[in-house]
Amino acid sequence: MPDIPPDAPRDYHLWYYNSEIWKRTTWAGAVALKSPLDMWNYQEILFQRRPSLIVEFGTWSGGATLFFAAMMRELGGRGRILTVDIDPSRLDPRLREDPLIEVLTMSSAEPAVASRIALLREAFPGSLFAIVDSDHRREHVLAELELLRRVTKAGDYVVVEDGNINGHPVMPGWGPGPFEALEDYFAVHPEDYQRDEEREAKFGFSFATRGFLIRR
């Protein structure tokens, strides 16, 4: 196997992100706004852990939501996907037609979101898989993490996306975002999660820098 330059994963990450290919990445015709390497990782996690509830903070047009619904059907179709976004104007209409998908139109930091997750956990017993990918400001992501703290259990899996912004390694001028929110969260709750570093590193780079988390 040829030697790989040590900066190659970072260089490819920068090229991929800055070329904005991710803005033209689709699933079933709907924009997904994700790295396909992350999405491949997600399906491996889903089939390994077989959650009964998938929670998505930040829907956009719903490409990733449809992806999760397809994966849920491959797992037997007995769970639910809860997707939360403050702006419903761009949603693919298939989301509201799919019996596996529930759409909440509100901020993902609202207490009502935690209440709904708790009820769905009762209706669909089992583990939870969550994606945090809405407003990328540090304060908002930290509020989402605090909300999830109330409704997650040992063995649940949480991915905090876009920790790569603010220079980790992309968009150095963004300002404090998900990466910094995770630093603040772990400073207060150091034992809540184990970082799944092997999973994050599997494909060379991830948009979810330091954001693959297993609830203890």
KAUR-V210962 format. One record per residue. N is the residue number from 1. RES is the residue in one letter. PHI is phi as a letter, one per 30 degrees, with the letter a starting at -180 (* if undefined). Layout:
n:N res:RES phi:PHI
n:N res:RES phi:PHI
This chain:
n:1 res:M phi:*
n:2 res:P phi:d
n:3 res:D phi:d
n:4 res:I phi:c
n:5 res:P phi:e
n:6 res:P phi:d
n:7 res:D phi:c
n:8 res:A phi:d
n:9 res:P phi:e
n:10 res:R phi:d
n:11 res:D phi:d
n:12 res:Y phi:d
n:13 res:H phi:e
n:14 res:L phi:d
n:15 res:W phi:d
n:16 res:Y phi:d
n:17 res:Y phi:d
n:18 res:N phi:d
n:19 res:S phi:d
n:20 res:E phi:i
n:21 res:I phi:d
n:22 res:W phi:d
n:23 res:K phi:d
n:24 res:R phi:c
n:25 res:T phi:c
n:26 res:T phi:b
n:27 res:W phi:b
n:28 res:A phi:h
n:29 res:G phi:i
n:30 res:A phi:c
n:31 res:V phi:d
n:32 res:A phi:c
n:33 res:L phi:h
n:34 res:K phi:b
n:35 res:S phi:d
n:36 res:P phi:d
n:37 res:L phi:d
n:38 res:D phi:d
n:39 res:M phi:d
n:40 res:W phi:d
n:41 res:N phi:e
n:42 res:Y phi:d
n:43 res:Q phi:d
n:44 res:E phi:d
n:45 res:I phi:d
n:46 res:L phi:d
n:47 res:F phi:d
n:48 res:Q phi:d
n:49 res:R phi:c
n:50 res:R phi:h
n:51 res:P phi:d
n:52 res:S phi:c
n:53 res:L phi:b
n:54 res:I phi:c
n:55 res:V phi:c
n:56 res:E phi:b
n:57 res:F phi:c
n:58 res:G phi:j
n:59 res:T phi:c
n:60 res:W phi:h
n:61 res:S phi:c
n:62 res:G phi:j
n:63 res:G phi:e
n:64 res:A phi:d
n:65 res:T phi:d
n:66 res:L phi:d
n:67 res:F phi:d
n:68 res:F phi:d
n:69 res:A phi:d
n:70 res:A phi:d
n:71 res:M phi:d
n:72 res:M phi:d
n:73 res:R phi:d
n:74 res:E phi:d
n:75 res:L phi:d
n:76 res:G phi:j
n:77 res:G phi:i
n:78 res:R phi:c
n:79 res:G phi:c
n:80 res:R phi:b
n:81 res:I phi:c
n:82 res:L phi:c
n:83 res:T phi:c
n:84 res:V phi:b
n:85 res:D phi:a
n:86 res:I phi:d
n:87 res:D phi:b
n:88 res:P phi:d
n:89 res:S phi:d
n:90 res:R phi:c
n:91 res:L phi:d
n:92 res:D phi:d
n:93 res:P phi:d
n:94 res:R phi:d
n:95 res:L phi:d
n:96 res:R phi:d
n:97 res:E phi:c
n:98 res:D phi:d
n:99 res:P phi:d
n:100 res:L phi:d
n:101 res:I phi:c
n:102 res:E phi:c
n:103 res:V phi:c
n:104 res:L phi:c
n:105 res:T phi:c
n:106 res:M phi:a
n:107 res:S phi:d
n:108 res:S phi:d
n:109 res:A phi:c
n:110 res:E phi:d
n:111 res:P phi:e
n:112 res:A phi:d
n:113 res:V phi:d
n:114 res:A phi:d
n:115 res:S phi:d
n:116 res:R phi:d
n:117 res:I phi:d
n:118 res:A phi:d
n:119 res:L phi:d
n:120 res:L phi:d
n:121 res:R phi:d
n:122 res:E phi:d
n:123 res:A phi:d
n:124 res:F phi:b
n:125 res:P phi:d
n:126 res:G phi:k
n:127 res:S phi:d
n:128 res:L phi:b
n:129 res:F phi:b
n:130 res:A phi:b
n:131 res:I phi:c
n:132 res:V phi:c
n:133 res:D phi:a
n:134 res:S phi:c
n:135 res:D phi:d
n:136 res:H phi:c
n:137 res:R phi:d
n:138 res:R phi:e
n:139 res:E phi:d
n:140 res:H phi:d
n:141 res:V phi:d
n:142 res:L phi:d
n:143 res:A phi:d
n:144 res:E phi:d
n:145 res:L phi:d
n:146 res:E phi:d
n:147 res:L phi:d
n:148 res:L phi:d
n:149 res:R phi:e
n:150 res:R phi:d
n:151 res:V phi:b
n:152 res:T phi:c
n:153 res:K phi:b
n:154 res:A phi:e
n:155 res:G phi:j
n:156 res:D phi:d
n:157 res:Y phi:b
n:158 res:V phi:b
n:159 res:V phi:c
n:160 res:V phi:c
n:161 res:E phi:d
n:162 res:D phi:i
n:163 res:G phi:d
n:164 res:N phi:d
n:165 res:I phi:d
n:166 res:N phi:i
n:167 res:G phi:i
n:168 res:H phi:c
n:169 res:P phi:c
n:170 res:V phi:c
n:171 res:M phi:h
n:172 res:P phi:d
n:173 res:G phi:c
n:174 res:W phi:d
n:175 res:G phi:j
n:176 res:P phi:e
n:177 res:G phi:b
n:178 res:P phi:e
n:179 res:F phi:e
n:180 res:E phi:d
n:181 res:A phi:d
n:182 res:L phi:d
n:183 res:E phi:e
n:184 res:D phi:d
n:185 res:Y phi:d
n:186 res:F phi:d
n:187 res:A phi:d
n:188 res:V phi:c
n:189 res:H phi:b
n:190 res:P phi:d
n:191 res:E phi:c
n:192 res:D phi:d
n:193 res:Y phi:b
n:194 res:Q phi:c
n:195 res:R phi:d
n:196 res:D phi:c
n:197 res:E phi:d
n:198 res:E phi:d
n:199 res:R phi:d
n:200 res:E phi:d
n:201 res:A phi:d
n:202 res:K phi:e
n:203 res:F phi:c
n:204 res:G phi:j
n:205 res:F phi:a
n:206 res:S phi:b
n:207 res:F phi:d
n:208 res:A phi:c
n:209 res:T phi:e
n:210 res:R phi:i
n:211 res:G phi:c
n:212 res:F phi:c
n:213 res:L phi:b
n:214 res:I phi:c
n:215 res:R phi:d
n:216 res:R phi:d
